[in-house]
Amino acid sequence: MCENIDAIECMASSANVLRGGFTTKFKDLDTLVAALRYTPQPPRRIFPTPERSVQISDPVGPPVSSYVLYNPPVEEFSVAKISLGQKGGRAIFDTTYGPSIFICIKGSGTLSVNGKVEDVAFGYIFFLSHGAKAIFESSSHEPFVCYRAFCDVVDA
């Protein structure tokens, strides 16, 4: 099991991929080599700034749950990190206004969608359709952490 997750990647659909190997898809090596720059630079880490961060506390203890929203400068999606800090912690999404993809990166628990309950653990991925009501509940003593990539759809 992976103890430390360094990055979660979510990409919008794109037609500008230059492949160089490890795939059976078309590889355009000449264009790829022409696009590369061979100027050494120190590594840099880019950390997105959360748009909203909410801590939910137990009345007598430290925060037990948090919801952090990241809104990248693209129209296609947003990403949220949901952390449930103790067994029995819950996150409730009353109604999703568009499709969502959840990935569990730590801990274990359950996901209840419109009354149907599924077990969730490290590496599990779920798709929720527009209009779904979802409840995550922690069943582990370690933090239960999921990411949600979603887009809000406005009915016309």
DODRENLUM-817668 format. One line per 3 residues: number of its first residue (from 1); for each residue x, y, z of N, C-alpha, C. Coordinates in steps of 0.1 Angstrom, whole numbers, plus 5000, padded with zeros to 4 digits. Layout:
// residues N
NUM = X:Y:Z:X:Y:Z:X:Y:Z; ... $
***
This chain:
// residues 156
1 = 5008:4988:5000:5000:5000:5000:5009:5012:5000; 5005:5022:4993:5012:5035:4992:5009:5044:5004; 5019:5047:5012:5017:5055:5024:5016:5070:5021 $
4 = 5023:5075:5011:5023:5089:5008:5019:5091:4994; 5009:5099:4992:5004:5103:4978:5010:5117:4976; 5018:5118:4965:5024:5131:4962:5015:5139:4953 $
7 = 5007:5133:4945:4999:5141:4935:4987:5133:4931; 4976:5140:4928:4964:5135:4922:4963:5143:4909; 4962:5136:4898:4961:5142:4885:4947:5141:4879 $
10 = 4942:5152:4875:4929:5152:4868:4931:5160:4856; 4928:5155:4844:4930:5162:4832:4917:5163:4824; 4915:5175:4818:4904:5176:4808:4908:5169:4795 $
13 = 4898:5166:4788:4900:5160:4775:4909:5168:4766; 4919:5162:4759:4928:5170:4752:4932:5162:4739; 4935:5170:4729:4940:5164:4716:4954:5168:4713 $
16 = 4961:5173:4723:4975:5178:4721:4985:5170:4728; 4984:5157:4728:4993:5148:4735:5004:5143:4725; 5017:5145:4729:5028:5140:4721:5033:5127:4728 $
19 = 5031:5116:4722:5036:5103:4728:5049:5099:4723; 5057:5093:4732:5071:5089:4728:5074:5075:4730; 5065:5067:4737:5067:5053:4739:5058:5047:4749 $
22 = 5060:5034:4751:5052:5027:4761:5037:5027:4758; 5033:5028:4745:5019:5027:4741:5018:5022:4727; 5007:5016:4724:5004:5011:4711:4998:5022:4702 $
25 = 4995:5034:4708:4989:5045:4701:5000:5052:4692; 4996:5060:4683:5005:5067:4674:5016:5075:4682; 5028:5074:4678:5039:5081:4684:5045:5090:4673 $
28 = 5046:5103:4677:5052:5113:4667:5065:5118:4673; 5075:5110:4672:5088:5112:4678:5095:5125:4673; 5093:5128:4660:5100:5140:4655:5094:5153:4661 $
31 = 5081:5154:4662:5074:5165:4669:5077:5166:4684; 5078:5154:4690:5081:5154:4704:5095:5159:4707; 5105:5154:4699:5119:5159:4701:5120:5174:4698 $
34 = 5113:5179:4688:5113:5193:4684:5107:5202:4696; 5098:5196:4703:5091:5204:4714:5099:5204:4727; 5109:5195:4728:5117:5194:4741:5127:5206:4742 $
37 = 5129:5210:4754:5139:5220:4757:5150:5213:4766; 5162:5215:4763:5173:5209:4771:5181:5219:4780; 5173:5227:4786:5179:5237:4795:5177:5232:4810 $
40 = 5188:5229:4817:5186:5223:4830:5180:5234:4840; 5171:5230:4848:5165:5239:4858:5163:5231:4871; 5163:5237:4882:5160:5230:4895:5146:5225:4895 $
43 = 5143:5214:4901:5129:5209:4902:5120:5219:4910; 5108:5220:4906:5099:5229:4913:5086:5221:4915; 5080:5224:4926:5067:5218:4930:5057:5228:4929 $
46 = 5046:5225:4923:5035:5234:4922:5023:5229:4931; 5020:5237:4941:5009:5233:4950:4997:5242:4947; 4986:5236:4943:4974:5245:4941:4969:5251:4954 $
49 = 4963:5263:4952:4957:5270:4964:4943:5266:4965; 4939:5261:4977:4925:5258:4978:4916:5270:4978; 4904:5269:4972:4895:5280:4971:4887:5280:4984 $
52 = 4884:5269:4990:4877:5268:5002:4881:5256:5010; 4883:5258:5023:4887:5247:5032:4878:5248:5044; 4871:5237:5048:4862:5236:5059:4867:5226:5068 $
55 = 4869:5229:5081:4872:5219:5091:4859:5217:5100; 4856:5204:5102:4844:5200:5109:4850:5194:5122; 4847:5200:5134:4853:5196:5146:4843:5188:5155 $
58 = 4848:5179:5163:4841:5173:5174:4841:5184:5185; 4830:5186:5193:4830:5196:5203:4841:5196:5213; 4847:5184:5216:4857:5183:5226:4871:5179:5221 $
61 = 4873:5179:5208:4885:5175:5203:4890:5182:5190; 4900:5177:5184:4905:5184:5172:4896:5181:5160; 4899:5188:5149:4890:5185:5137:4890:5171:5133 $
64 = 4878:5165:5130:4877:5151:5127:4874:5150:5112; 4870:5160:5105:4868:5159:5091:4871:5173:5084; 4875:5172:5072:4877:5184:5064:4873:5182:5049 $
67 = 4870:5193:5043:4866:5193:5029:4874:5205:5023; 4883:5202:5013:4891:5212:5007:4888:5212:4992; 4884:5224:4987:4880:5225:4973:4891:5232:4965 $
70 = 4894:5226:4954:4904:5232:4944:4897:5235:4931; 4897:5247:4927:4891:5251:4914:4902:5255:4905; 4907:5246:4896:4917:5250:4887:4912:5260:4876 $
73 = 4920:5267:4869:4915:5276:4859:4911:5270:4846; 4902:5260:4847:4896:5253:4836:4881:5252:4839; 4873:5251:4828:4859:5250:4830:4854:5236:4832 $
76 = 4862:5226:4828:4858:5212:4828:4855:5206:4842; 4863:5209:4852:4861:5202:4865:4867:5210:4876; 4864:5206:4888:4870:5210:4901:4874:5197:4908 $
79 = 4882:5199:4919:4886:5187:4927:4885:5191:4941; 4880:5181:4949:4878:5183:4964:4885:5171:4971; 4891:5175:4982:4897:5164:4991:4888:5163:5003 $
82 = 4884:5151:5006:4875:5148:5017:4883:5139:5027; 4885:5144:5039:4892:5137:5049:4883:5135:5061; 4882:5122:5065:4874:5119:5077:4884:5113:5087 $
85 = 4885:5120:5098:4896:5117:5107:4894:5106:5117; 4882:5101:5119:4880:5090:5128:4869:5081:5124; 4869:5069:5130:4859:5059:5128:4845:5066:5130 $
88 = 4836:5064:5121:4822:5070:5122:4821:5083:5116; 4832:5090:5112:4831:5103:5106:4824:5102:5093; 4816:5112:5089:4807:5111:5077:4809:5124:5069 $
91 = 4808:5122:5056:4807:5133:5046:4794:5131:5038; 4786:5141:5037:4773:5139:5030:4772:5149:5018; 4769:5143:5006:4767:5151:4994:4753:5150:4991 $
94 = 4744:5160:4995:4730:5159:4993:4726:5156:4979; 4730:5163:4970:4727:5161:4955:4739:5166:4947; 4744:5157:4939:4755:5161:4930:4749:5168:4917 $
97 = 4754:5179:4913:4749:5186:4901:4757:5184:4889; 4761:5171:4887:4769:5167:4876:4776:5154:4879; 4783:5148:4870:4790:5136:4873:4802:5138:4882 $
100 = 4806:5128:4890:4817:5129:4899:4825:5115:4899; 4838:5116:4900:4846:5105:4902:4853:5106:4915; 4852:5096:4924:4859:5095:4937:4870:5085:4937 $
103 = 4881:5088:4943:4892:5078:4945:4896:5079:4959; 4897:5067:4966:4901:5066:4980:4916:5064:4980; 4923:5072:4987:4938:5071:4988:4943:5067:5002 $
106 = 4934:5066:5012:4938:5062:5025:4926:5058:5033; 4928:5048:5042:4918:5043:5051:4907:5034:5044; 4896:5033:5051:4885:5025:5046:4872:5029:5052 $
109 = 4861:5026:5045:4848:5030:5049:4838:5024:5040; 4827:5032:5040:4816:5028:5031:4811:5040:5023; 4805:5037:5011:4799:5048:5003:4784:5043:5001 $
112 = 4775:5052:5005:4761:5049:5003:4756:5058:4993; 4750:5053:4982:4745:5061:4971:4730:5057:4969; 4722:5067:4972:4707:5065:4971:4703:5052:4977 $
115 = 4709:5049:4989:4705:5037:4997:4713:5025:4995; 4721:5024:4984:4729:5012:4982:4743:5015:4988; 4748:5005:4996:4760:5007:5003:4771:4998:4997 $
118 = 4783:5004:4995:4795:4997:4989:4807:5000:4999; 4815:4989:5001:4827:4991:5008:4837:4999:5000; 4846:5007:5007:4856:5015:5001:4869:5013:5008 $
121 = 4880:5012:5001:4893:5011:5006:4903:5017:4997; 4916:5017:5001:4926:5023:4993:4926:5018:4978; 4926:5027:4969:4926:5024:4955:4912:5022:4948 $
124 = 4902:5022:4956:4888:5020:4950:4884:5033:4943; 4878:5032:4932:4873:5043:4924:4858:5042:4921; 4851:5052:4923:4836:5052:4920:4832:5063:4911 $
127 = 4822:5061:4903:4816:5071:4894:4802:5074:4900; 4799:5086:4902:4785:5090:4906:4779:5099:4895; 4767:5095:4892:4760:5103:4881:4753:5115:4887 $
130 = 4749:5124:4878:4742:5136:4881:4730:5133:4890; 4728:5140:4901:4716:5139:4909:4718:5129:4920; 4729:5122:4921:4731:5112:4932:4733:5118:4945 $
133 = 4727:5111:4955:4730:5115:4969:4740:5105:4975; 4751:5110:4980:4762:5101:4985:4766:5104:4999; 4769:5094:5007:4773:5095:5020:4786:5086:5022 $
136 = 4797:5092:5026:4809:5085:5029:4810:5084:5044; 4813:5072:5049:4815:5070:5064:4827:5062:5066; 4836:5066:5075:4848:5060:5079:4846:5048:5088 $
139 = 4853:5037:5085:4852:5025:5093:4866:5021:5099; 4876:5030:5096:4889:5027:5101:4894:5037:5111; 4904:5033:5119:4909:5042:5129:4919:5052:5124 $
142 = 4924:5049:5111:4933:5059:5105:4924:5068:5096; 4929:5080:5092:4921:5089:5084:4916:5082:5071; 4904:5085:5068:4897:5080:5055:4897:5092:5046 $
145 = 4905:5091:5035:4908:5102:5026:4904:5098:5012; 4895:5107:5006:4891:5105:4992:4893:5118:4984; 4895:5117:4971:4894:5129:4963:4882:5128:4954 $
148 = 4876:5139:4951:4864:5139:4942:4867:5149:4930; 4867:5144:4918:4868:5152:4906:4853:5153:4901; 4849:5166:4898:4835:5167:4895:4833:5180:4886 $
151 = 4822:5180:4879:4818:5192:4872:4803:5194:4875; 4800:5207:4877:4786:5211:4880:4779:5213:4867; 4768:5207:4865:4760:5208:4852:4748:5217:4856 $
154 = 4746:5227:4848:4734:5236:4850:4724:5231:4840; 4712:5227:4846:4701:5223:4837:4696:5235:4829; 4694:5233:4816:4689:5244:4807:4674:5244:4807 $
***
